[in-house]
Amino acid sequence: MSEKNFCTLFHLDDRSSMAKKPRDRMNALLENPNTADAVQALDNIEFYDLYHAIGPGDAMILLEYASPEQLQTCLDLDIWRGDELQDSDLAPWVEAILAVPDEKFEEFWKNIDPEIMGLYLHRNVHLYMAEDKNDDVDIPETESPNVAQSPDFTYWIAYPEDADKAELLRQLIDRLYAVLGIEKAWSTLEAMHFEMESDLEETAYRFRTERIREYGFMPRDEAAAIFANVDVTKDAELIRNSLDADLYIHAYPCTDKLTASLASIDDSKAANCYFEHILNNIQDLEPIRVQLFSIAQQVATFDGFQPHETQGFDDSMILTVAYISLGLEYASMHNDELAARILTHTGLRRLFTLGYSLTLELQRKAKILISRGHLSIIDDQPMSLLTTSQRDAVEGMLLERPRPSSSALTPFISLHDIQGAAAVIADVATRELFFGEALHKKRDDISLLAYTNDLIQGVENVNFDNVAITFLTRRSLTYPEPWGVFSVDDLPDRQSVIDAVSPDAILSLFRSSLNESTRTALIRFAHQLKSEIDEQWPESEIHPDPRLMGALLITSQDED
């Protein structure tokens, strides 16, 4: 059968068609004779998605018909970063709440968590009053100059110095007095004034955390557990040996942004990954869909993205699919039948963690390479002796979330990617072996060679490969001292250089016997050197401009 992509597998429309739907849905709601009932019939996540899909400016009218629970969900998902309430994210919602009619404003105020607005006021306004009504009010000189009396003349209120923020807070307090009445408004300010900020935030966060679990969200510290580091060999074996267990999946409503992020996979290098290939062999994809969204949501939460931030969820979904695909491919040993059984009996979270741990294995090996201190002769460039492509690959492995290269836009997706990165590590280790055991040279020897010669391209272009090519060529041409550089006027011909880097020439430098893996690595090294020469030295040019020969740039300029 023909294979489907992620969007068609999960019956998702493309994004262009999805973008046309929200405004039509809002118009249908507003045209309904019972608009309030129609709006409040949306579940809380549906309302949240619709509000953000249309945009706060045009969707603000929906708040006139929304329930306090729908508003509370919006606040729960929008105004927190980690365990901290963000004033900058709450302010647009305060503006929206102030725009609704008085009756709806009162309903919202009485039914959403009081700690949220209490904390907002506590942080941004300071109340002062005289002990006796005939006394002057003592306001510190360090206080904001934006001071005004409350509508009931009970307090002197110091608003923020920022004019826009101060105006929004004035409108909020004036609205409290106008809608709730003097007594309730006064008690609100009085309660806020005597509460501790930390207590307000802690209480609000606790209630919020319990509510968002209904939608598959969790606190950031809990979401971090998905990035555990496991023993990949043992865990893969355990996965293969636990295929008789039943898999319980708890379903929950997910946001449209999360659903739409599936489209980002089909537009990325994660398309046609092993995971997608196996999904085409499975009949019931609903349990997998629920798990996939749950994990992507955890990743986004850990990375600090808000539920309405499209790019954040796109990146999280691609990372989720990549790690699951890696883990599945590794655990199944690329056996499609076994992989399908794993997907139906093993939680995707376990495969995600396995895939992530595979990349950490590469990172660990890359860090060992760096820690040996052999890869650079330039202080501020820790890998200056590597070629550009080698450096790019190692730098990618050293990232917090390892990638095939630092310039790659996507993470490791397949075992082929992993094997390619592992080959780079092996290649660099082979170069260390060549210089250390065959030539008995160290980094300081290369540094001395580079800095004591007037190199045409400068020290920053000296790497293991062009030093090796230069040494092997000088040795092949029986120079008295092979460890040196060429004169720009005395470069060898192309064929001499190619002959000098043959596998036999490299292997002959090792006096002791070599095991098969080391011999294979050194032969690969010889072929790589030849490939560099073929790439950078056209066959038609016997003696090209030395400045263009990146493979043979250990060349000094003769002094006049």
N, C-alpha and C positions, 0 to 999 in steps of 0.2 A: 504494500500500500504506500501511497505518497505520504511523506512526512509533513506534519503541520508545525507551524511556529508557535511561540508562546501565546500570542494573541488569539489565534484560532483554537488552540488546545483548550483555552479557558474561556472561549466564547466572548472575547473582548473586541469591541469595535475599535477602529483606528481613532487616533486622537482628534483628527479634524472633524469627524462626525460627532464625537463626544462633546466637543466644544460648542456645538450648536444646540445642545439639549437644555442646559441649565436655564437660559432665559425663557425658553418656551415653557418650561415647567413652572417658573415663577409667574409668568403671565397667566397660565392656567389656574394657578392657585388664587391669584388676585381677582380673576374673573368669576371665581366660584361664589355663589350667593352666600355660602357659609365659609368665608375666607378663614376665619380664626380656627374653625374646626378642621378645615383642610390642611392648614399649616401645622397645627398641633398634632395632626395624624401622622406626620413624618416622624420617624424615629429620630433620636437626638443626633446620631451621626449623619443621617440624611440631611437634616436641617443644617448642620455644620458644613457639610460638603456644598450644599446649594448656596449657602451664604458666601462662601469663599469663591465658588466657581463664578458667581456673578460679579463679586467684588463689593467691598463694604459700602462704597458710595451708592450704588444703585440698589443693593440688597437691604439697605437699612430699613426700608419700608416693611420688610418681613418681620422685623422685631416688634412692630405694632401688634402682630397677631401671634407671636411666639409664646410658648409657655416658659415659666421660670426654669424648668428643667432643661429646656433646649438652650436657653441662655447660659445656664450653669455649665453645660457640656462645652459650649464655645469657650467660656473662660477657662475651664479646666485644661483644654487642649492648646490654648493660645498664649496664656500670660505667664507660663512657668518655663524657666530654663533650668533644668536640673531640679534642685529643691529650693530655688529662689524665685520669688514672684518679681516679675520685671515691670516696673512702672511704665516704661516706654511701650510695652506691649498692651498694658491695661488701658492706657490713655485713649486709644481709638475706640475701645469699647465703652468707656465713660462717655465719650462724645455721642456714641450711638444711643446709649441709654438715656441721655439727656434730651435726645430728639423725639422720644416717644411721648404720647399723651400722658397727662397726669395720672390717670387711673392705671395705665400700664406701668408707669414709673414706680408707683407705690407697690404694685403687685411684685415687680422685680425686686425692689429693695427689701421687702419683707420676706422673700422666699429664697434668695440666693444666700450663699454663706456670708454671714455678717463680718467674718474676719477679713474677707478680701477688701471690702471698701474701708473697713476700720484700719487695716494696715496701710492702705493707700493714703488715707487722711493722716494717720499717725506719722508717716514718713515725711509728708510734704507741708503740713501746716502745724504751727505751734500756737497754743492757746494761752492767753494771759488774762488775768482778772485781778482786781484789787480785793484785798481782804475786807475792806469796807468800801461801800459805794461812793463815799466822799473822798477816798484816797486816790492818789495818782497810781496808775499802773506802771510797774517797774519792768520795762522791756530792755533786755541786754543790748549794749551797743553793737555787739556782734550779730544781732539778729537782722534778718532781711528788712529793708526799708518798706517793703510792701505790706503795710499794716492797715487793717480796717476792722471796724466793729462788726460783730455778728448781727443778723437782722433783729434779734431780740435785745441787743445792746448788753448782753451778759459778758461776752468775751471781746478781747482784742485779739484778732487773728493775724498772725504773721504768715503771709503767703510766700512762695518761692520768689527769688529775684527774677527768674525767667518769666517774661511777660506772658507768653502763651500758656505756660503751665499754670501760672497764677490765675489767669482768666478762667481756665477750665475748672480749677478748684473753687473759685468764687461762684461760678455758675452751679456747681454741684451743691455747695452749702446753701446757697440761696434757694435752690430747688427743694432741698430737704425741708427747709422752713415753710416754703410755700405749699408743699404737697402733704407733708406729714404733720404739719402743725408745730407750734413753738415747743410744746412739751416733749414730743417724740424726737424732734430735731435736736433739742438741747440734750436729751438723755443719750442720743447717739454720739454727739461730740464729747460729752462728759465721759462715757464709757471708753471711747477711743483715747481720750487724754490720759487715762489712768492705766491703760493696758500696756504691757511691755511689748515692744515690737517683735522680739524673738518668740514670745508666746503666741502672738497673733499669727505669725508666719508658720510656726510649727503646727498649730491646730489646723489652719487652712490647708497646709500641705498634706496632713494626715487624711483629712476627709477627701481631698482631691485624689489621692493615691488609690483609695478604696473604690472610688467611682470609676476611674479610668481603666481599672482592671476588667471591667465589663466589656471594654472595647479592645482588649488584647494589649493594652499598654502597661508598662511597668516602670518603676523608678530606674534611674540610670544605673545605680549601683547593682541592681538585680540584672539589668540588661547586659552588664559587663561580663556576666558568667558565660555568655555564649562564646567569648573569645578566650576560653580556657586552652591550655596547652597540654595535649595528651600524648602518650606514647603511641605513635602512629601504627607501629607493627602490632602491638598488643590490642589496640582498640579495633583495628581492622579485623583481626582474628575473632574478637568477641562479637563483632557485628555479624560475621559470617556464621557464627555458632548460635545465634539467637533469633533464628528466623521462624520459630514456631510460636513466638509470643504474639498475643493480640495487641494491636496498637489503638489506644484510646485517643481520640482527637476532640478537643473542646472547641466548638464553633463560636464565633462572635462576629458582629458586624464590623467591616473594615471600611476605611475612608476611600472615596473615589480616587484621591491622589495616589494612594497605594495601589489600587487596582490598575489605574492608568499607567503606573510605572512599569508594568509588564511590557508595554510598547517599547520602552527604552532598551530592553534586552534584544528585541528583534532588530534594532538599529545599531547594535554594538557588536564587538568581537565575541560576545558571549552567545550570539545566535549560533544555532547548529552545534551546541556543545553536547557532551555525552549525556548529560541529564535530560536535555530536550529530546535527544534521540530515544532514550528509554521511555520517556513519557508517552511516546507514540505507541508503545506496546501495552499500555495500561488502560483498562476500561473505566474505572471509577477514579476520576482525578480530584474529586471534591476534597477528600482528606489531605491531599498534597497541596491543593490551593490554599486551604486554611493554614497549614503549617508554613507554607512559603511566605504568605503575607505576615504571619506572626513573627517569623525570623527577621524579615526585612524591616518590620516595625521596630523590633528590638535593636537592630543595627542603627536605624535612624535615631532612635531614642538615645542610644549610647553616644552617637556622634553629635547630638545636640540639635537635630533638625526638628522643626515644628511640623505637625501633621499636614499643613497646607503648603509646605515648601516643596514644590515639584522637583526641582533639581536634586534636593537632598534625598528624596525617596527614589528617584531614578538611580542615583549612585548606590544607595543602599540595596536596591533590588538587584543591580548588576553584581555587586559584591556577594550577595546572598546566593544567587544562582551559580556564580563562579566557584565558590567554596563548596557548595553542595555537589556540584558536578565533579570537582576534584576528589572529594571524599568518596563519592559513589564509584568513580572510576578506579580508585585505589582499592577500596574494599572489595569490589566485585572482580578485580583483576581483569577488567575489560570483558567479562563474560556477560553478555546481554541478558541471558535468562536469569542468572544469579542477581544481576543488577535490578531487574524488575521485581524479584522476590524481596530484595533489600528495601526497595522503595515502599512496598506494601506492608512490611513488618518492622521497619526501623524508623524512628523519628528523624525527620530531616535535620533537626537541630544537632543530632549526633554526627551526621554526615558533614554538616557545616563546620563543626569544631574539628573534625578529622581533617578536612580540606585545609582549614586555616593552619592547623598544626604542621601540615606538610610544608607550608611556606615558611613557618618559623624554623624548621629544620635547615632550610637553605639560609635563612638569616643567621642562624647560629654558626654555620660553616663560613659564611662571608665575614662575620665578626672575627672568627679565628684568623682568617687571612690577614685582616687589617691589623689585628693585635700583634702579629709577628714583626710588624714594622719594616718589611722588606720591599714595600711597593712604591716608595716615593723617594726622590732626591730633592724635592721642593717642599719647604716647611708647610706652606698653606695649601698644598695639594696632596692629600694623603694617598692618592693612587696615581701619581704622575707617571710611573713606569708602565702603566697599562695603556693599551690602545684605547681610542675613543669608545669603541663598541664594548670592550671589556669593562671599562670604567662605568659606562652607562648601565651595564647589566649588574655590576656589583653594587653600585649606588642604589639601584632599584631594590635589590635584595635587602639592603640595610634600612629601607624605609619602615616606619612603624607598621604599615600594612604592606608587606613585601610585594613588589611587582616584577615582571620580567625585565624591566629596565626603568630607570628614573624618568625617561621620556615617554614611557608607555602610559596610555590613558586608562587602561583596564588592568585588573589584577591577574594573577595566574588563573587560568581557566581549565587547562588540561594537563595530563601527565607529560605530554610532549613539551609543554612550557616548562614544567619542573625539570625534566631531563635536560632541556637546553640550558637552563640556569646552572644546573649541577655540572654540566660540561664546561661552562665558563670557569667555575671554581676549580675544576680539575685542570683546565688549561693553565690557569694562573699558577697553580701548585706545580705543574710540570715545568714552567719557566723558572720557578724558584729552585727546583731540583736541578735543572740544567746549569744554572749559574753557580749554585752552591756545590754540587757534587761533581759535575763534569769540568767546570772551569775553575772551581775553588775561588769564586769571586763573590763579594758581598755588595750590598747596596752602596757602601762607602766607596768601593772600587769603581762602580758605575758613576757615582757622583764625581769622583776625582777625574775620571776620563772626560766627563762632560764639561766640568768647570775649568779644566786646564787647556781646553782646546777652543779656538774661536769658531764655534759651530755656526754654520750658515743660518739655520732656522732657530737657533737658541735652545737653551737647556730644556725648555718646556716640551719640546718635541722628541726628547730622548725617551725611548721605551724599551722594554725587554726585547721586543722583536727586532727593531732596527739595530740594536747593539749586537744581538745574536747573529743577524745576517752579516753585519760588518765583520765580526770576529771570524765567522766561518769562512767568509770569502778571503779575508787576509790570510787565514791559515791555509786554505786551499791553494792560494797563489804563492805560498812559501815566503811570506813576509818574515823578516827576522823576529819581529814582535807582533804577533797576531792581535794582542790587546791594544788596539789603537784606532785611529780614524783614517779616512782617506783624504787625500788632497783633492780639491775640487778639479784640478787639472790632471788627475791621475786615476780616474774612476775606471773600474773594470768593465768589460762588456757584459751584456745581459746573460748570455749563456754561461759564462763563468760563475756568475752569482747564483744562477739556478742550480748548476752542478754542485756548488759548495754547500747547499742546504739540503742535500739528499738525506734520506733516512739513514743510510749507511754512514754518512759523514758524522751525523749526530750520535749515533749509537757507538761509533768507534771511540768517542771521548770517554766512555764509561769503561773503566778497567775491570770492575767487578761484574759478576754475572747479574743479570736483571731478571726479575720475575715477569711473567707474561703481561700483567696489567701495566707495569711500568714501561715495558717495550712498546706496547700498544699506544700509550700516552705520548711517548717520545716520537713515534712514527707519525702520529696525528699532528704533533708540533711541527715536524718537518713539512708535512703537507700544507699546514696553515701558513708557514713562511713562504712556501712556493706560491700559494694562492695570493698572498700579499704582493709578491713581486709581479705576478701575472696581472694583477689588478692595477698596479700603479706604474708599471713599466711596460708600455706598449711594445709588442714584438717588433714593430717596424722601426723602432728607435733604438739603435745600438748604443748611442751615447746621448741620452736626453739631458735636458737642463736638470742639474742636481737638485734645484729648488723644488722641482715637481715630483721628485722620487721619494714619496713618503716612506717607502720601505727601506731606503738606503740613505737616510739623512744624517748619519754619523759622519759628517764631512766637514772639514775645516777649510777656511779660506786662507790660501797662502798669502803671506804678507809681501807687499811690494818692496 
